[in-house]
Amino acid sequence: MSSTMRDAFVTSTEEVLADPRTTVVLADISAAAFEPAAARYPDRVINVGIREQLMIGVAGGLALTGQRPIVHSYAPFLVERAYEQIKLDLDHQDVGAVLVGIGGSYDRAAAGRTHLGPADVALLDTLDGWTVHVPGHPDEVRPLLRDAVCGQDSAYLRLSVQANTQAHPQAGDLHVVRDAGPGAPLLVAVGPVLDAAVEATADRPVTVAYTHRPRPFDTAGLRALAGTEVILVEPYLAGTSTRVVSETLADRPHRLLALGVGRGDLRRYGSAEDHERWHGLDAAGLRRSVDAFLT
């Protein structure tokens, strides 16, 4: 196992660079980690400096020539700062790239609001046809990156320093971690919030399912598992997947609780663990929310 998701990403990217169709595009972030790869593939590890919009533009140009670019930075720099270029240089041009973000949602909280990126998945969700991977363990990163690079469409791989204790590499479709039986409330945990969700509902009659691929969401699995109550726990902006869940279950009565990072600006620094607690995404906070919803 790699020590962090970021380490797993760097190692896995060095492997996929053996394919001459791949090029890594950086904007200074992680440039030092990619120095060995740059020495081996000097024409296919490109660092544009602190110019995130240019980074996406370069990726779009590479994609138009048939390359499969892997574009990497902190989530707020990669998605929020360069959103217009993602929309125009990738989406509008109908070319694909693999975006790999780190730091979401609040891994680098000590660096302040500039480094917080809880809205990244919601923002990409305004575009059509993107695949979004949110691994919950370093061992899930390599297969997800390889699958994304081997594809044609655009994909976003969202990495975090937070991780579950166990990997579930095949959990693109909903994977049942704990089955509370037919009709039980269903909790869907996305990526690194699984452990907290399992702990929060340990002695509650709640079925817990996991996915590291919220887009496209496993709607067939959701319909098969969902009863009347559905709880959605996502490590980014609360409510990001409510549209998908509501549309999937529109023909049956259901109640939905969407938990995630709150929309209010806390205007605080602190640690990732502090923000997890402040947003109610630790086990104690999730338990309070689930109990209130179910009672």
C-alpha positions as CSV (number, residue, x, y, z in Angstrom):
1,M,0.0,0.0,0.0
2,S,1.2,3.5,-0.8
3,S,1.4,5.8,2.3
4,T,-1.0,8.4,0.8
5,M,-3.3,8.7,-2.2
6,R,-0.9,11.4,-3.6
7,D,2.0,8.9,-3.4
8,A,-0.1,6.3,-5.2
9,F,-1.0,8.8,-7.9
10,V,2.7,9.7,-8.6
11,T,3.8,6.1,-8.7
12,S,0.9,5.1,-10.9
13,T,1.4,8.0,-13.3
14,E,5.0,7.0,-13.7
15,E,3.7,3.6,-14.8
16,V,1.2,4.9,-17.3
17,L,3.7,7.3,-18.9
18,A,5.2,4.2,-20.5
19,D,2.3,4.7,-22.9
20,P,3.5,7.4,-25.4
21,R,0.0,8.7,-25.7
22,T,0.1,10.1,-22.1
23,T,1.4,13.5,-21.0
24,V,1.4,15.0,-17.5
25,V,0.7,18.7,-17.2
26,L,1.5,20.5,-13.9
27,A,1.3,24.0,-12.5
28,D,4.2,23.7,-10.0
29,I,2.3,21.6,-7.5
30,S,4.0,18.1,-7.1
31,A,6.7,19.1,-9.7
32,A,9.4,17.8,-7.3
33,A,7.6,14.5,-7.0
34,F,7.6,14.1,-10.7
35,E,11.3,14.9,-11.3
36,P,12.2,11.3,-11.8
37,A,9.4,10.9,-14.4
38,A,10.5,14.2,-16.1
39,A,14.0,13.0,-16.4
40,R,12.8,9.8,-18.1
41,Y,10.1,11.4,-20.2
42,P,11.3,15.0,-20.6
43,D,8.8,15.8,-23.5
44,R,5.8,14.4,-21.6
45,V,6.1,15.9,-18.2
46,I,5.2,19.6,-18.7
47,N,5.3,22.2,-15.9
48,V,3.7,25.5,-17.0
49,G,4.4,27.2,-13.7
50,I,1.7,28.8,-11.5
51,R,-0.7,29.2,-14.4
52,E,-3.6,26.9,-13.9
53,Q,-5.7,28.3,-16.7
54,L,-2.8,27.7,-19.1
55,M,-2.4,24.2,-17.7
56,I,-5.9,23.3,-18.8
57,G,-5.4,25.1,-22.2
58,V,-2.3,23.1,-22.8
59,A,-4.1,19.9,-21.9
60,G,-6.9,20.7,-24.4
61,G,-4.3,21.3,-27.1
62,L,-2.6,18.0,-26.4
63,A,-5.9,16.2,-26.4
64,L,-6.7,17.7,-29.8
65,T,-3.5,16.1,-31.1
66,G,-4.5,12.6,-29.8
67,Q,-2.7,12.7,-26.5
68,R,-4.3,11.6,-23.2
69,P,-3.3,14.4,-20.8
70,I,-3.2,13.9,-17.0
71,V,-3.6,17.3,-15.4
72,H,-2.8,17.8,-11.7
73,S,-3.0,20.5,-9.0
74,Y,-4.9,21.3,-5.8
75,A,-8.7,21.0,-6.3
76,P,-9.5,24.7,-6.0
77,F,-6.8,25.7,-8.4
78,L,-7.5,22.8,-10.8
79,V,-11.3,23.1,-11.0
80,E,-12.5,26.4,-9.6
81,R,-9.8,28.7,-10.9
82,A,-9.6,27.1,-14.3
83,Y,-13.3,26.2,-14.7
84,E,-13.8,28.4,-17.8
85,Q,-10.9,26.6,-19.5
86,I,-12.3,23.2,-18.5
87,K,-15.7,24.3,-20.0
88,L,-14.2,25.6,-23.2
89,D,-10.9,23.9,-23.9
90,L,-12.0,20.4,-22.9
91,D,-15.8,20.2,-22.8
92,H,-16.7,22.5,-25.7
93,Q,-13.9,21.1,-27.9
94,D,-15.2,17.6,-27.1
95,V,-11.9,16.3,-26.0
96,G,-11.0,14.3,-22.9
97,A,-8.4,14.7,-20.2
98,V,-7.8,13.2,-16.7
99,L,-7.9,15.8,-14.0
100,V,-6.3,14.7,-10.7
101,G,-7.0,17.0,-7.7
102,I,-5.6,16.9,-4.2
103,G,-6.5,18.8,-1.1
104,G,-10.3,18.4,-1.3
105,S,-12.2,19.4,0.6
106,Y,-10.1,20.8,3.5
107,D,-6.9,18.8,3.6
108,R,-4.8,22.0,3.6
109,A,-7.2,23.9,5.9
110,A,-4.2,25.5,7.7
111,A,-3.4,27.3,4.4
112,G,-6.7,29.1,4.5
113,R,-9.7,29.5,2.2
114,T,-7.6,29.6,-1.0
115,H,-6.8,25.9,-0.5
116,L,-10.3,24.7,0.4
117,G,-12.2,23.0,-2.5
118,P,-15.5,21.5,-1.4
119,A,-17.4,22.6,-4.5
120,D,-15.2,20.8,-7.1
121,V,-17.5,17.9,-7.8
122,A,-20.6,20.1,-7.9
123,L,-19.0,22.4,-10.4
124,L,-17.9,19.6,-12.7
125,D,-21.4,18.2,-12.4
126,T,-22.6,21.3,-14.4
127,L,-20.9,19.7,-17.4
128,D,-22.0,16.6,-19.3
129,G,-20.5,13.2,-19.4
130,W,-17.7,13.5,-16.8
131,T,-16.7,10.5,-14.8
132,V,-15.8,11.3,-11.2
133,H,-13.7,9.0,-9.0
134,V,-13.4,9.7,-5.2
135,P,-11.1,6.9,-3.8
136,G,-11.4,6.2,-0.1
137,H,-8.0,4.4,0.2
138,P,-4.6,4.7,-1.5
139,D,-4.9,1.2,-2.9
140,E,-7.9,2.3,-4.9
141,V,-6.0,5.0,-6.8
142,R,-3.9,2.9,-9.2
143,P,-6.8,1.0,-10.9
144,L,-8.9,4.1,-11.0
145,L,-6.2,6.1,-12.7
146,R,-5.4,3.4,-15.2
147,D,-9.0,3.0,-16.1
148,A,-9.4,6.8,-16.5
149,V,-6.3,7.0,-18.7
150,C,-7.4,4.1,-20.9
151,G,-10.7,5.9,-21.5
152,Q,-11.6,8.6,-24.0
153,D,-13.9,11.0,-22.1
154,S,-13.0,13.4,-19.3
155,A,-12.5,12.2,-15.8
156,Y,-11.8,13.7,-12.4
157,L,-9.8,11.8,-9.8
158,R,-10.3,13.4,-6.4
159,L,-7.6,12.5,-3.9
160,S,-7.5,13.2,-0.1
161,V,-5.2,12.7,2.8
162,Q,-8.2,11.2,4.6
163,A,-8.6,7.5,4.0
164,N,-10.6,4.5,5.1
165,T,-8.9,1.6,6.8
166,Q,-9.8,-0.9,4.0
167,A,-9.7,-0.6,0.2
168,H,-12.7,-1.6,-2.0
169,P,-11.2,-1.3,-5.5
170,Q,-14.2,-2.8,-7.3
171,A,-16.7,-0.5,-5.7
172,G,-17.6,1.8,-8.6
173,D,-21.1,0.4,-8.4
174,L,-22.6,0.5,-4.9
175,H,-20.9,-2.1,-2.7
176,V,-22.8,-3.2,0.4
177,V,-20.6,-3.0,3.4
178,R,-23.3,-3.8,6.0
179,D,-26.7,-5.2,5.1
180,A,-29.5,-4.5,7.6
181,G,-32.1,-6.4,5.6
182,P,-35.0,-5.5,3.3
183,G,-36.6,-2.2,3.9
184,A,-33.9,-0.8,6.1
185,P,-32.7,2.8,5.7
186,L,-29.9,3.0,3.2
187,L,-26.7,5.0,3.8
188,V,-24.5,5.6,0.8
189,A,-21.0,6.7,1.7
190,V,-18.7,8.2,-1.0
191,G,-14.9,7.8,-0.8
192,P,-13.1,8.5,2.5
193,V,-16.2,9.1,4.7
194,L,-17.0,5.4,4.8
195,D,-15.3,4.5,8.1
196,A,-17.0,7.4,9.9
197,A,-20.4,6.4,8.4
198,V,-19.9,2.7,9.5
199,E,-18.9,3.8,13.0
200,A,-21.8,6.2,13.2
201,T,-24.4,3.5,12.4
202,A,-22.6,0.6,14.1
203,D,-25.6,-0.3,16.3
204,R,-28.3,1.1,14.1
205,P,-30.5,-0.9,11.6
206,V,-29.0,0.9,8.6
207,T,-27.6,-0.7,5.4
208,V,-24.3,0.9,4.4
209,A,-23.2,0.9,0.8
210,Y,-20.0,2.4,-0.6
211,T,-18.9,3.9,-3.9
212,H,-15.7,5.6,-5.1
213,R,-17.5,6.6,-8.4
214,P,-20.2,9.1,-7.7
215,R,-20.4,9.9,-11.5
216,P,-21.9,8.2,-13.2
217,F,-23.9,7.2,-10.1
218,D,-24.9,3.6,-9.8
219,T,-28.6,4.3,-10.2
220,A,-29.6,0.6,-10.8
221,G,-27.8,-0.3,-7.5
222,L,-29.5,2.5,-5.7
223,R,-33.0,1.4,-6.9
224,A,-32.2,-2.2,-5.8
225,L,-31.1,-1.2,-2.3
226,A,-33.1,1.9,-1.4
227,G,-36.2,1.6,0.9
228,T,-38.1,4.7,2.1
229,E,-35.1,6.4,3.8
230,V,-31.9,7.2,2.0
231,I,-28.9,8.9,3.6
232,L,-26.2,10.3,1.4
233,V,-22.8,11.1,2.9
234,E,-20.3,12.8,0.6
235,P,-16.9,14.4,1.4
236,Y,-17.6,17.5,-0.6
237,L,-20.4,20.0,-0.8
238,A,-23.6,18.7,0.9
239,G,-26.3,17.9,-1.6
240,T,-24.1,17.4,-4.6
241,S,-25.8,14.1,-5.5
242,T,-29.3,14.9,-4.4
243,R,-30.5,15.5,-7.9
244,V,-29.3,12.1,-9.1
245,V,-30.8,10.3,-6.1
246,S,-34.1,12.2,-6.3
247,E,-34.5,11.6,-10.1
248,T,-33.6,7.9,-9.7
249,L,-36.3,7.4,-7.0
250,A,-38.8,9.9,-8.4
251,D,-41.4,7.2,-8.9
252,R,-41.5,5.9,-5.3
253,P,-42.0,7.6,-2.0
254,H,-38.7,8.3,-0.2
255,R,-37.1,10.6,2.2
256,L,-33.5,11.9,1.6
257,L,-30.9,13.2,4.0
258,A,-27.9,14.7,2.2
259,L,-24.8,15.2,4.4
260,G,-21.5,16.7,3.4
261,V,-19.5,20.0,3.7
262,G,-21.8,22.9,4.6
263,R,-22.2,25.9,2.3
264,G,-21.5,28.4,5.0
265,D,-18.0,29.9,5.0
266,L,-16.6,29.0,8.5
267,R,-13.8,31.6,8.1
268,R,-11.5,29.4,10.2
269,Y,-8.2,27.7,9.7
270,G,-7.7,24.6,11.9
271,S,-6.9,21.1,10.8
272,A,-8.7,18.7,8.4
273,E,-10.0,16.9,11.5
274,D,-11.3,20.2,12.9
275,H,-13.2,20.9,9.7
276,E,-14.5,17.3,9.6
277,R,-16.0,17.9,13.1
278,W,-17.3,21.4,12.3
279,H,-19.1,20.1,9.3
280,G,-20.5,17.1,11.2
281,L,-18.7,14.5,9.1
282,D,-17.0,12.7,12.0
283,A,-18.7,9.7,13.4
284,A,-20.3,11.6,16.3
285,G,-21.7,14.3,14.0
286,L,-23.0,11.7,11.5
287,R,-24.7,9.8,14.3
288,R,-26.5,12.9,15.5
289,S,-27.7,13.7,12.0
290,V,-28.8,10.1,11.2
291,D,-30.6,9.7,14.5
292,A,-32.4,12.9,14.1
293,F,-33.5,11.9,10.5
294,L,-34.6,8.5,11.5
295,T,-36.5,9.5,14.6
